[in-house]
């Protein structure tokens, strides 16, 4: 009988510790996403680019001794019935040279919708060297039913890009942000 009484406090301690562990693991799981996003933003890891405009290149530092090829890839997230593509699949430019590439989005539905394009660069090492001075990805893109929009992206490659990076891919994934926009929330960078 005494043994049973002594085991009750031990069992309750174990249960309390297990419950505390579960709560801490759950909280840690939620904290991982914002921590990972911040890590990617700071380091350029996982090909994330910043969603803020870079200072425009003055064109005084253009490395004409080499060319970098930027390939463009566009996708639409499941559930967003839009067409989304770039006007060109690839472009070559000298580091420091400013270029503009237009992207087209078409709302194929009978209702007004809002989209948000999130960028990523592969290999991720090139992400910090892609400097966008103007980009549709900086804000939500509302499109009326059946409308098409031409959305420019103006950018340049930092002349300090490592010599071994000769080609990289800039991918955009377009997400449906209609509900968030209707609630007055501007959602930028839910990622990369």
N, C-alpha and C positions, 0 to 999 in steps of 0.2 A: 504494500500500500504506500509506503514511504517512497519507494522507487517511482511510482506513478506520479506522485506529487512533485518530485524533483524533476521529472522529465517534462512536465507541462511548461515551466518557465523556459527550459531549453528549447522546446518546440516553438514557443511564441517568439523567442529571440530569432530563431532561424527563419520563421515566416516573415517577421518584420524586416530582417535583412534581405530576404528574397524580394519582398515587395518594394523595398527601397531601391534595390538593384534594377528591377524592372522599370520603375519610374525614371531613374537616372539614365538607363539605356534609351528609353523612349525620348527623353529630352535631348540627349546627345544626338539621336537620329535626326531630330528636327534642326538642330544647330549645324549639322554637317553641310546642308545645302547652302546656306548663306556663307559659311566659312569657305567652302570650296569655290563658290562664285567670286568671293573677294580675292582668294588666292589666285584664281585664273585671271582676274582683272589686273592684279598687280604684276604678275609674272608673264602674262601672255600665254600661259600654259593652256592647252586644249584649244588653241587657235582663237581664243576670244579677242575681239577688238573692242576698243572703247566706244561708247555711244555718245561721244561728245566731239564736236568739231575741232580739228587741229588747225593751227595757224596756217594760212596759205603760204605756199612756197613762193619765194620772190623770184625764183628761176635763176638766181645767181650761182647756185651750186648744183649744176647738172653734170653728172658723171657720164660723159659721152663715150667713154671707153668700153662700156658694157651695156647690155640690154637685159631686162628682166621680163619674163612672160608671166602675165596674170591671167589665169583661166577663171571663168565665171560659171557657177553652177547654181541653179535655182530650184527650189522645191516648195510645194504647198503642203501644209500639214493636213492630215486626214480630217475631214469634216469641213474644210473651207473650199467651197466650189468655185475657186478662182483659177484663172490662167495667170501664170507669172513667169516671165523670162527676161533675159538680157538681150540687148540689140546685137551683141556679138559674143561669141564663145570664148575668145581670148584676145589679148592685146599685148603688144610689146612696147616697152617704154624704157627710157634711160632713168636711172635713179635721180630724183630731184625734179623730173619733168612732170607737169600737171596734165592730167587727162580727165575727160568727162565721158562716162558710159551711161547710157539710158537704159532703164528697165521698164517693162510694161506689165501692168496688172489689169486684168479684166474680171469684173464681177459678173459671173454667168447666172446669177439668181434673179428673182423678181423682187428682191428686197434690198434695202440699203444695208451695207455691212462695213465693218472696219477691220483692217488687217494691220499686222505689225511684222516687219521683217527683222529677223535676228541673224547677224553675221557670224561666221567663223572662218578661220584661215587654216589651211593645211599645206605644209607642215606648220605646227604651232609656233615654231621658232621665227617664222616670218611675220607673225601678227603685229608685233610692236613697230614694224617698219612700214606698215600700210597706214598711211595718214590720210583720213577722209576730211576734207574741208567742207563738204556739203553732202548730205546723204538722206535719202528717204527713210533709212533705218533709224534716224534720230527721233522719229515721232510716228504715231499711229497714222494710217492711211485710210481715210473714209472714202468709200466708193458707192455711188448710188446704183440702184438696180440696173444691170446691163451696161454700165459705164466702163470705159477704159481710161487709164491714166498712164502718162509717161512720167517716170520718176528718175531724175538725174542723180548720179553719184559722181562727185568731183573728188579726185584723190591724187596723191603722188607717193612715190616710194622714197623713204628716207635714204639719202646717199650713203649712210653708214651701214646699210644692209650688208651682211657678210657676203663675200665673193662667191662662196659655194652655193648660195641660194640663187638659182637662175630661173626657177619656175615655182609658182605656188598657186593654190586654188583659193578663191574667195567664194564661199557658199553662203547663200541666203535661204533661210526657211521662213515662209510666210505663215503666220498664225492668225486665227480668228480672235479678234479682240472686241467684237461687237458688244458683248455683255459688259465688259469692263468699261468700254467707252460710254455706254448708256448710263452707267453708274457714276460717271465723272472721273473715273480713274484713268490716268495715263500710264500704261504699262510699257516700260522699256526694259529690255534685257532680262527676260525671265529665265534665261539660261544660266552660245554660244554658241 
